[in-house]
Amino acid sequence: MANLPDLINTTEQLDEVLSRPSASLVEFMKRLDGDIMILGAGGKIGPTMARTAKRAIDAAGVRKQVIAADLAPLTSLAADGIATASCDLLDLGAVERLPPAANVIFMAGRKFGSTGDEPLTWAVNVTVPYHVARTFVGSRIVVFSTGCVYPLVDRKTGGATEETAPNPVGEYAMSCLGRERMFDHFSRTRNEKVLQFRLNYAVELRYGVLADVAGKVWRGEPVDVTTGYANVIWQGDVCNQAILCLGLAASPPKVLNVTGPETISIRQTAIRFGKMLGKEARITGKENGLGYLSNAARARALFGEPSIPLQRLMDWTAHWIRIGGENLGKPTHFEAQNGKY
């Protein structure tokens, strides 16, 4: 990606860099027919997704609408010229009243707070997908899923591939597989075009594995390395790839792992952040070699390498922590191996 800043200093600058469309996405918009609806657009990634799609459409010079829908108001997206809709996705009637869209990116889901309120997690992660899959049978649908549907794997394996059989740990991950199965059912019985977008882990400067580790080092808190390895990918690349995947949605449904090429060591990442931040990295635990690790070679063959390399992500993150940049207060809990979030 050209003209990348050496460092990022403001939220406005961060949002601009995050939502830059790639040249391939701009060209794709010239070929894609119909509007794009983003369901669950109020989450961590949704606003970036909506802005990336809008900027790609504008750059392509085509007439197409981006519709962002969520229960909460999306006033900042409306201010950017993106159509918005308020919808309780747990209400089938409300979902059926949404405007039709040839292309749907499904991002609604619940993770944090699942432990102790598992019924709500299942309702959001399974009932809502049923409502959407039933309503948008004629659409292309990219379904945001997670690498947590795979079993924990040893780092020596190179990560789970799309052929690895799901074996989720804990009710959150089980419900995420349930989400996939709702769309799989309509894809197989009603020819709905679906792609399961198995992501782990998206990062930007306000949240993610890198922000989690750097923040702990900065505050002098111990970094648990029991889950000693992780994959990460810049959220801007996630959004570009997800929109491009609309062209790959099919019946029977497809599956695609999405993450960065490196398997990062949490221990070494903490030590590097310590040197960058002038702090001593405090380490606790001992690596057991396991993690939610995915092999995204298929996605890289389709879309190329991520646009932001790991070292630049670390440079940006360390600087952001140092200047007191915003944090969303939503830790990834990548350390958890028992499925409880």
C-alpha positions in Angstrom: 0.0 0.0 0.0 1.5 3.3 -1.1 2.0 6.5 1.0 1.8 4.8 4.4 2.6 7.0 7.3 5.6 6.3 9.4 3.5 6.6 12.5 -0.2 7.2 13.2 -1.1 10.0 15.7 -4.9 10.5 15.6 -8.1 8.5 15.4 -9.0 10.3 12.2 -5.7 9.3 10.6 -6.1 5.8 11.8 -9.6 5.5 10.4 -8.4 6.9 7.0 -5.6 4.3 6.7 -7.8 1.5 7.9 -10.5 2.2 5.2 -8.3 2.5 2.2 -9.5 0.3 -0.6 -7.0 -1.6 -2.6 -6.6 -1.2 -6.4 -8.0 -4.7 -6.8 -11.1 -3.8 -4.7 -11.8 -0.7 -6.8 -11.6 -2.8 -10.0 -13.9 -5.4 -8.4 -16.5 -2.8 -7.7 -16.7 -2.0 -11.4 -17.8 -5.7 -12.0 -19.9 -6.3 -8.9 -23.7 -5.9 -9.5 -26.0 -4.7 -6.8 -25.8 -2.9 -3.5 -23.8 -4.1 -0.5 -25.5 -4.5 2.9 -23.4 -4.9 6.1 -25.2 -6.5 8.9 -23.8 -5.9 12.4 -22.0 -2.8 11.2 -21.7 -1.3 14.6 -19.0 -3.7 15.9 -15.2 -3.4 16.0 -14.7 -4.0 12.3 -18.1 -2.9 10.8 -17.5 0.8 10.5 -14.2 0.1 8.7 -15.9 -2.3 6.4 -18.6 0.2 5.5 -16.2 3.0 4.8 -13.9 0.8 2.8 -16.8 -0.3 0.6 -18.0 3.3 0.1 -14.5 4.5 -0.8 -14.0 1.7 -3.3 -17.4 2.5 -4.9 -16.5 6.2 -5.2 -13.1 5.4 -6.6 -14.6 3.1 -9.1 -17.1 5.7 -10.3 -20.1 3.4 -10.2 -23.6 3.8 -8.8 -24.0 1.4 -5.9 -25.2 1.9 -2.3 -23.6 0.7 0.9 -26.3 0.0 3.6 -25.0 -0.4 7.1 -27.5 -2.0 9.6 -27.3 -2.6 13.3 -29.5 -2.1 16.4 -27.5 0.9 17.6 -27.5 4.2 15.7 -24.8 4.5 13.1 -24.6 8.3 13.0 -20.9 8.5 12.1 -21.4 6.3 9.1 -24.4 8.3 8.0 -22.3 11.4 8.2 -19.9 9.7 5.7 -22.7 9.2 3.1 -23.4 5.6 4.0 -27.1 4.6 4.1 -28.0 3.2 7.6 -30.8 1.1 9.0 -31.7 0.3 12.6 -32.7 -3.3 12.9 -33.1 -5.8 15.8 -31.7 -8.9 14.0 -33.2 -11.1 16.7 -36.6 -10.0 15.3 -37.4 -12.0 12.1 -40.0 -9.4 11.0 -37.5 -6.6 11.3 -34.9 -8.5 9.3 -37.6 -9.2 6.6 -38.3 -5.4 6.4 -34.7 -4.6 5.5 -34.2 -3.4 1.9 -33.1 -6.1 -0.5 -29.4 -6.3 -1.4 -27.6 -8.5 -3.9 -24.5 -8.6 -1.6 -24.5 -9.1 2.1 -21.6 -9.1 4.6 -22.8 -10.7 7.8 -20.8 -9.5 10.8 -23.3 -9.8 13.7 -22.1 -11.9 16.6 -21.5 -12.1 20.3 -18.3 -13.2 22.1 -17.4 -11.2 25.2 -19.7 -11.9 28.1 -20.6 -15.3 26.7 -19.6 -17.1 29.9 -22.6 -16.8 32.3 -25.1 -15.8 29.7 -24.7 -18.6 27.1 -28.3 -18.6 26.0 -28.0 -15.1 24.7 -24.8 -16.0 22.9 -26.5 -18.9 21.2 -29.5 -16.7 20.2 -27.3 -14.0 18.7 -24.9 -16.5 17.0 -27.4 -19.0 15.7 -30.9 -17.5 15.6 -29.8 -14.3 13.9 -28.0 -16.2 11.2 -31.1 -18.2 10.6 -33.2 -15.0 10.2 -30.6 -13.5 7.7 -30.0 -16.7 5.7 -33.8 -17.3 5.4 -34.4 -13.7 4.3 -31.5 -13.1 1.9 -31.7 -16.4 0.0 -31.0 -14.7 -3.4 -28.0 -12.8 -2.2 -24.3 -13.4 -2.2 -23.3 -13.6 1.5 -19.9 -13.4 3.2 -20.3 -14.7 6.7 -17.8 -13.6 9.3 -16.7 -16.6 11.3 -13.6 -17.4 13.4 -10.7 -19.7 13.6 -12.0 -20.8 17.0 -14.3 -23.3 15.2 -11.1 -25.3 14.6 -9.5 -27.3 17.4 -6.4 -25.9 19.2 -3.4 -26.9 17.1 0.3 -27.2 17.7 2.4 -24.4 16.1 4.5 -27.1 14.4 1.5 -28.0 12.2 1.5 -24.7 10.4 -2.1 -24.0 11.4 -5.5 -25.4 10.6 -6.3 -25.5 6.9 -9.8 -25.2 5.4 -9.8 -29.0 5.2 -9.3 -29.3 9.0 -12.5 -30.6 10.6 -14.2 -28.2 13.0 -13.9 -29.2 16.7 -14.8 -26.1 18.7 -13.9 -25.7 22.3 -16.5 -24.1 24.6 -20.0 -22.7 24.0 -18.9 -19.5 22.2 -17.0 -21.5 19.6 -19.8 -24.1 19.3 -22.3 -21.3 18.7 -20.0 -19.9 16.0 -20.1 -23.2 14.2 -23.8 -23.1 14.6 -23.8 -19.7 12.8 -22.0 -21.3 9.9 -24.4 -24.2 9.8 -27.4 -22.0 9.4 -25.9 -20.4 6.3 -24.6 -23.8 5.1 -28.2 -25.2 5.3 -29.7 -22.5 3.1 -26.8 -22.7 0.7 -27.3 -26.5 0.3 -31.1 -26.5 0.2 -31.9 -23.1 -1.4 -28.7 -22.5 -3.5 -27.8 -19.5 -1.4 -24.3 -18.3 -2.4 -22.2 -18.3 0.8 -18.5 -18.0 1.9 -17.5 -18.7 5.4 -14.8 -16.1 6.3 -12.8 -17.7 9.1 -10.8 -14.9 10.7 -8.2 -14.8 13.4 -7.1 -12.3 14.6 -7.8 -8.8 13.1 -5.6 -6.1 14.6 -5.6 -2.3 14.6 -4.2 0.2 17.1 -7.2 0.3 19.4 -7.6 -3.4 20.0 -6.2 -6.8 19.0 -3.5 -9.2 20.1 -0.7 -6.6 19.5 -2.5 -3.9 21.4 -3.2 -6.4 24.2 0.4 -7.4 24.6 1.9 -3.9 24.1 -0.6 -2.5 26.6 0.3 -5.0 29.3 4.0 -4.3 28.8 3.4 -0.6 29.0 1.4 -0.9 32.2 3.9 -3.4 33.8 1.4 -6.2 33.8 2.5 -9.8 33.2 2.0 -11.3 29.8 0.7 -14.9 29.9 2.5 -17.0 27.3 0.7 -20.3 27.9 -1.0 -19.7 24.6 2.3 -18.8 23.2 1.5 -18.2 19.5 -1.0 -16.4 17.4 -1.8 -15.1 13.9 -2.7 -11.5 13.2 -3.7 -9.4 10.2 -4.3 -5.7 9.7 -8.0 -4.9 9.9 -7.9 -2.9 6.7 -6.7 -6.0 4.8 -9.5 -8.0 6.4 -12.1 -5.6 5.0 -10.6 -5.5 1.5 -10.5 -9.3 1.4 -14.0 -9.8 2.8 -15.6 -7.5 0.2 -13.6 -9.3 -2.6 -15.0 -12.6 -1.2 -18.4 -11.6 -2.4 -17.2 -12.7 -5.8 -16.3 -16.1 -4.4 -19.5 -16.9 -2.6 -21.0 -20.2 -3.9 -23.4 -23.1 -3.4 -22.3 -25.4 -1.9 -20.7 -22.9 0.5 -17.0 -22.2 0.5 -14.6 -21.7 3.4 -11.6 -19.4 3.6 -9.1 -18.9 6.3 -8.0 -15.2 6.7 -5.0 -14.2 8.7 -1.4 -13.0 8.3 1.5 -15.2 7.2 3.5 -15.3 10.4 3.0 -17.4 13.5 4.0 -14.8 16.1 5.6 -15.8 19.4 3.8 -14.0 22.2 6.9 -14.1 24.4 9.1 -12.6 21.7 6.5 -10.0 20.8 6.3 -8.9 24.4 10.1 -8.7 24.6 10.2 -6.6 21.4 7.5 -4.3 22.7 9.5 -3.9 25.9 12.5 -2.7 24.0 10.4 -0.4 21.9 8.6 1.1 24.9 11.5 1.3 27.2 9.8 -1.2 29.6 10.7 -4.6 31.0 8.4 -7.3 29.7 7.1 -9.4 32.5 6.4 -13.0 31.4 4.2 -15.5 33.2 3.3 -19.1 32.2 5.1 -21.5 29.9 4.2 -22.2 26.3 2.4 -25.5 25.6 2.8 -25.1 21.9 -1.0 -24.8 21.3 -3.1 -22.0 19.9 -5.9 -21.0 17.5 -3.6 -21.0 14.5 -4.8 -20.9 10.9 -3.1 -21.5 7.6 -4.2 -18.8 5.2 -2.1 -19.8 2.2 -5.3 -20.1 0.1 -6.3 -16.5 0.8 -2.8 -15.2 0.1 -2.9 -17.0 -3.2 -6.1 -15.2 -4.0 -5.3 -11.7 -2.7 -1.6 -11.5 -2.2 0.3 -10.7 1.0 -1.2 -8.4 3.5 -0.5 -4.7 2.8 0.9 -3.9 6.2 3.8 -6.0 7.4 4.1 -7.1 11.0 7.0 -4.8 11.9 5.1 -1.7 10.8 2.1 -2.9 12.8 4.3 -3.2 15.8 5.9 0.2 15.2 2.5 1.8 14.9 1.1 0.0 18.0 4.0 0.9 20.2 3.8 4.6 19.2 0.0 4.6 19.7 0.4 3.2 23.2 3.1 5.6 24.0 1.0 8.7 23.1 -2.0 7.4 25.0 -4.1 6.6 21.9 -7.7 5.3 22.3 -8.3 1.7 23.4 -11.6 0.1 22.8 -11.4 -1.9 26.0 -12.2 -5.2 24.3 -9.3 -7.6 24.9 -9.2 -10.5 22.5 -8.6 -13.1 25.3 -6.3 -14.9 22.9 -4.8 -16.5 26.0 -8.0 -18.6 26.7 -7.8 -22.2 25.7 -10.9 -23.4 27.6 -13.4 -21.5 25.3 -14.6 -19.2 28.1 -14.9 -15.5 27.1 
